Amino acid sequence: MKKFGILTSGGDCPGLNAVIRAVTMRAAYHDAEVMGIRGGWRGMVYPDTVKLTRSGVDGILKEGGTILGISRFSPYHVQDGVARLVANVREFNLHGLIAVGGEGTLSLALRLHTEVGLRVVGVPKTIDNDVNATEETFGFDTAVAIATEAIDRLRTTAEAHQRVIVVEVMGRDAGWIAAAAGLAGGAELILVPERPALLKDVLEMVKRWQRMGRTSSLIVVAEGALIKQHAQGSAELVLSNKTTDHMGRPRLGGVGAFLAQEIEAQTGVETRVTVLGHTQRGGTPTARDRILATRMGAFAADLCGGSRWGTMAALKCGQMVEVTLQDAVGKKKLLSEDLYEVASTFFD
């Protein structure tokens, strides 16, 4: 029998278990068994594996997280990591490897495919919905649903206390979650990375709401939103933590608290901030995400069975299609202008 390997890497995301289940079951169509690799790429360098069976994955469709665990590990960051990975692929006699992840995971998969000939197929996942070459990534719908429910709940307390509430959601480079959840929740203002905002304009908007007699309002802001504090200055990230992560990127978070503080100080309106953080990543995936993750997992197994290396499962016009990893990485899929334009209709 052939043997497919599967790993989940990067950040966790609702729907990962649905992919694992789909790959495991679909592999039978290609006379293949499936080996799960625990802890992302680390489990491929320092072997940590488990045989996946139909009975073993039967009940995981609805579960959040991933039964294989996850890490932000790169074989390029440890001595002989790539050589170890290649040797282990041979040792385990893998026909191919299915890598489930976002921009970082897929970029690493492409690099390994290009530089050492790793036989790899990608499955895109991220709640940020910013992977190029696919119309949607699983995890996004769940994150939007969670954020929308939170906004609905915060709306009632904002009205009761006559406050402005700033809701900070995830979104490093792209404002898909902020725009979608803000639109669904009727936010009075949405700030996203793609549209740098002048602080003065935000404050003037809050003052205008006061003059209109509005007693409460909700502002949704993506964690990566860029703010210009002065008209002549540049738009910058507002960070509460100045350190960087393992990839050298800023640790996001702090823009919501900054805006709440400035609004209350300069308008006199009582303002609070709620940071949704990792609640957007956790819990049971929505039906839409379960279906999308299942379709992508089954299609990835077909790509692996057909030896279509260096490719990725993608959604286009409602259909599963094959795209190259080259097309999927290197450029983020930013928020569509039409979605933001519709949302901005309600900012006055």
C-alpha positions, -999 to +999 in steps of 0.1 A: +000+000+000+010+036-005+014+057+026+004+094+029+017+116+057-003+145+071+007+173+094-010+204+108+013+234+113+012+271+123-017+284+143-047+262+153-080+266+134-115+252+135-118+225+109-084+209+111-098+176+124-123+176+095-093+177+071-075+149+089-107+128+089-113+134+052-077+126+042-077+094+062-110+082+047-103+093+011-069+076+011-086+043+008-097+053-027-060+053-036-051+021-019-032+041+007-029+043+045-023+075+064+004+084+089-003+114+112+027+135+121+024+151+155+035+186+163+037+199+127+071+199+110+088+191+143+073+156+142+088+150+108+123+160+119+121+144+153+098+115+145+065+116+164+039+098+144+006+078+147-012+056+123-046+071+114-075+047+108-111+051+098-123+041+133-098+064+149-110+095+131-147+086+130-158+111+157-135+141+152-154+160+125-170+183+150-140+188+173-120+220+174-082+220+175-063+191+160-056+156+172-021+158+157-011+189+176+005+219+161+037+240+163+055+269+146+086+249+139+108+251+108+134+224+099+155+252+085+160+267+120+177+236+135+210+220+126+205+192+100+168+197+102+161+195+065+184+165+061+166+148+090+132+155+074+142+141+041+157+110+057+126+104+077+103+107+047+124+079+031+125+059+064+087+060+067+083+052+030+059+081+024+044+083-010+037+120-003+031+145+025+000+167+030+008+199+048-022+218+063-014+254+073-014+290+064+011+313+046+041+302+067+034+264+064+027+266+027+058+287+020+079+262+039+062+234+019+070+251-014+106+257-003+111+221+006+095+210-026+117+233-047+150+228-029+150+191-019+122+177-040+098+170-011+066+154-025+041+177-009+005+188-013-009+218+006-042+225+023-048+262+031-061+270+066-063+303+085-091+322+102-076+354+086-088+342+051-057+357+036-042+328+017-039+336-020-053+315-049-083+303-029-116+322-024-119+310+012-100+292+039-117+270+065-117+285+100-127+319+087-165+313+089-162+300+125-141+330+135-166+354+120-195+336+137-177+339+171-169+375+166-204+384+154-219+367+185-196+387+207-205+419+190-242+411+194-237+406+232-215+437+235-242+457+218-267+452+246-243+462+273-231+492+253-267+504+250-274+497+287-244+518+299-245+543+270-208+535+261-186+532+231-172+497+230-141+489+209-139+452+198-104+440+188-104+410+165-076+390+148-062+401+114-025+407+110-024+419+074-059+415+062-092+427+077-115+400+065-127+390+100-132+427+111-151+436+080-173+405+079-181+404+116-185+442+118-209+442+089-229+413+104-230+429+138-239+464+126-207+481+138-207+519+135-170+518+124-146+492+112-108+497+110-087+473+090-050+470+080-058+478+043-073+512+052-050+532+075-070+555+098-063+590+111-069+591+148-084+626+145-110+613+120-121+585+144-125+610+173-145+634+150-168+605+141-175+597+177-182+634+184-206+634+154-224+604+169-229+624+201-243+654+182-267+630+164-279+618+198-265+583+195-260+570+230-239+539+223-218+526+195-195+497+185-161+500+168-145+469+154-108+470+148-084+444+134-053+438+155-031+448+125-049+480+118-027+510+110-033+543+128-019+577+120-017+596+153-008+629+135-019+642+101+017+646+090+029+613+104+029+579+090+004+551+097+018+526+123+009+496+142-001+502+178+015+475+200+013+468+237+041+443+234+073+455+216+089+420+213+087+399+182+076+363+176+097+334+164+094+347+128+106+382+137+071+397+133+056+422+158+034+406+185+001+422+177-024+435+202-029+469+218-047+490+191-081+484+208-069+496+242-052+526+226-084+537+207-106+532+238-082+553+259-080+581+233-118+582+226-126+585+263-099+611+270-107+633+240-144+630+237-156+624+273-176+593+262-172+564+285-154+537+264-144+501+270-124+476+250-129+438+245-101+418+229-115+386+215-081+370+209-078+333+207-115+327+213-118+332+176-096+301+170-112+277+193-143+256+197-166+237+174-163+246+137-194+258+119-212+236+094-197+257+065-162+252+078-167+214+084-179+211+048-151+232+033-124+214+053-138+180+044-138+189+007-103+203+008-090+172+027-106+148+002-093+168-027-058+169-012-058+131-008-067+129-045-038+152-055-015+131-034-028+099-049-023+114-084+013+125-075+004+161-081+033+175-061+038+212-053+001+219-056-026+230-032-064+223-028-083+256-034-119+268-037-128+287-068-163+295-080-176+269-055-155+241-069-123+224-056-094+231-080-057+224-081-034+254-079+003+256-075+020+264-042+039+290-061+006+309-068-006+305-032+023+320-013+043+352-013+014+375-016-015+378+009-051+379-003-062+413+011-098+424+020-119+430-010-128+466-016-164+459-023-170+443+011-155+472+029-174+497+008-207+481+017-197+481+054-187+518+052-223+527+042-232+523+079-203+544+094-223+576+097 
